[in-house]
Amino acid sequence: MYPTSLSITRIQKHTPNVWSFFMVSQSARRPEFTAGQVAVLDMGGRQGVYVAFASAPEDPEFEFLVKRGRMASVSGGLFDPHIAKHVVLREIVGPGFPVENHRGCDLVFVGMGTGLAPLRSALRHVFHNRDDYGRLVVLYGARTVEDFCFEDEMLTEWKQQGVELRQVISQPNGEWSGPTGYVQSLLDNLVPTLACPVALVCGSQEMIEQTRERLAVLGFAPELILTNY
């Protein structure tokens, strides 16, 4: 199964430095993954990267939300239009978000920055069995308005599926009239309104720990706080 060569089929630019790369497997047997798992990608001798799937397992293409990195790494080389891109999937790691274990529950997705990617993977997976779950709430934090990704999808598919989206930015400017601060601050008034809630969390290690602490205060058992890696 591994290593598996991948071909880039298309690119979607969300911000100048955060793009979605869509890829398909060149192998006759397509690698399978759990929603929100992490792929280890290599490319042309560059330093490999760990990047979460942003697509659902049911989607025809693999999608990776990548933030531009150093040119010596895969996350930098992918952005260079002048080099050949031979991407190799070395392995798939982490537990992902096995949401099937929590049918009937309200799901709260808590993410910041590109940490939205594995949460989106799980969310898109849930859409295929929407009636098996309760409320779907996405709490999404970014530094500025310009740093939000997937906004067109949020206004169409997410809205059609009944997703409750709450966004917050930590560096507000004149364009923003919504909540400011950090994404975990949105939990306080939300959690008491939920029935049988399960939290899916992704972001920096500091953000994850602070979110765990806040959820614990709000009555969450540790096994109801899921991380993908």
N, C-alpha and C positions, 0 to 999 in steps of 0.2 A: 504493500500500500504506500509506504513512504520510502524515499522522497517522491513527491508528485510534482510534475511540472505544471505551471499555471500560465495561461495566456490572458493578457489584459484585453478586455473587450471594449471598455469605454471608461470615461472619467467624468465625474461631476464635481465642479468647483463650488464649495460652500463659502469659503473665505480665501484670501490670498495664500494662506498657509495651511489650510485644512481642506483636503479633497477626498472624495470617495473614489476608490479604484475598484472596478468590477472585473472579476476574473472567472474563468472556467477551467476545469481540470482537463489536461490533455490525456489523462488515463481513461481507459475504458470503464474502469470502476471508480465512480465519483466518491471521494472521501466523505464520510458522514460525520456530523457533529451535533452536539447538544446546543440549543440556543444560548448564546452568550459565551461560548468557549473561546479560547485564545489560540490563534495560529502562530507558528514559528516560521517566519519567512526569510529566505536567503535570496541573494541576487548578485551574480557576477563578482564574487569575492568580497563583497561589502559586508560590514558587520550586520549580522542578523537582527531581526526585530520580533518582538512579541506584540501582536496586534489582534484585538478581538474581532470576531465576526460581527458586522453590523446587519447582515442579512439573516433571514430566518432559514432554518434547515430546508424548508419547502421552496425557497426562492431558486430560480434556475441558475442564477449567478452567485458566486461568492462576492460579498461587498465588504471592503475594509475602509474604515474612516481613518485616514493617516494625517498626522501633523508633521509638517516639513521639519526634517532633522538635519544632522551633519551629512555632508556629501559622502563621507566614508561609510555611511550606514544605508541600509535599504530605505529607510524613511526619507533620506535625502535623494538617493539615486532615482527613486520613483518620480520625483518632480523634475528631473533633468530631461529635456526633450531631445538631447543630442546623443543619448546612449541607448544601446539595445537593452531591452528589459527582459531578461530570462529569469522569471520568478519561480522559486522552488518552495513548495510547502514541505517543511521538514517533519513536523508533527503537530498535533492538536493537543493542548494541555488545559488543565483546570476543570473544575466540575461544571462550569456553565451555570445556567439557571434552570433546573429541572422543575418547571412550573407545573408539570403534570401531577406532581405530588401534592399540589395545593388547589385542586379543583374545588369550586364553591366558595373560595375566599376572595376578598378584595385584595388587589395587588397594587402596591405603592412602589413606583420606580423612582429612585432618588439618584440623580447623576449630575456631574459637573463637567464642562468642557467636552473633550472627546470620550469621556466616560459614558456619554449617552449611547455610544455604539453598541455595546453588548446588551444594554437595556432595550434598545430598539430591536435587536435580534429577538429577544424574548417576547417583546410586545407584538411584533409581526407574527411570531409563532402562535401567540394566543389568539390573534385574529382568526386563525383557521378553525378554532373551536371556541368562538366568543361566548356562546351560551353556557360554557362550563365554568365561567368565572363571574365574579361580582363586579364591583366598580374597578375601573382601571384609572389610576391617578399617576400622572407623571410630574415630578418636581425636577425642574431643569435649571441649573445655575450656570452662569458664564460671567466673564469679566465685564464685557460690554455688549450692547445690542448686536454689534457686528459679528460677535463670536458665536451666535446661535446657528445651529445647523438643522437641516431637514424642515425648514419652516413651511415650504409648500406642502409637504406631506402632512404636517401637523394640521393645516387648514382644510385638508381634503379627507384623506383616508382615516386619520386619527379621529377627526371630528365625526365622521360617519360611523365609526366604531364606538362612539360614546366616551372617548378618552377625555379625562379632565386634566387639562394642562395648566400648570402654574409655573411661571418663569420668574427668575430673580437675577439681578446683576449686582456684582460687587463693586464696580467702578462706574457709577451712574453719570450720565451727562444730560444735556437738555432734551434729548430725544426720548427719554424714558420716564414714564409716569407710574410704573409699577413698583413692586416691592424691591427693596435693596438689601444687600447683605449677603449671607451665605445660604446655600440651598437647604441645609438642615434646619434653618430657622423657620421654614414653612411647615414643619411637622406639627408644631404645638396645637394649632387650632384645627388641624385636619384629622389627626388620629382618633380623637374621641368620637368622630362621626362615622367611623368605619366599623363594619361587622367582620370579625374573623380576619383581620388584616395580616398580610405578609409583605415584608419590605425587601426589595431588590436594590442593592446599593453598589455604585461604582464611581470611583473618582480617585483622588490622591489618597495616600495612606492616612494622612492627617484628617482629611474629610471623612473617610470611612470610620475612623475611630471616634470622631466627634459625633457622627450620626449614630453609631452603635450606642454611645453613652446616652444620647438624647432619647433614642427609642427605648432603651432600658428603663429610663425614668418614666416614660409614657406607658410602661407595662408590657413591652414586647419580651417574649422569651427568646433566648439566644438562637434557638433553632428556627425562629421565624424571621431572622435577619439573614438574608442570603447575599453572598458575594460570589463573583464568578471565578476568582483566582486567588 
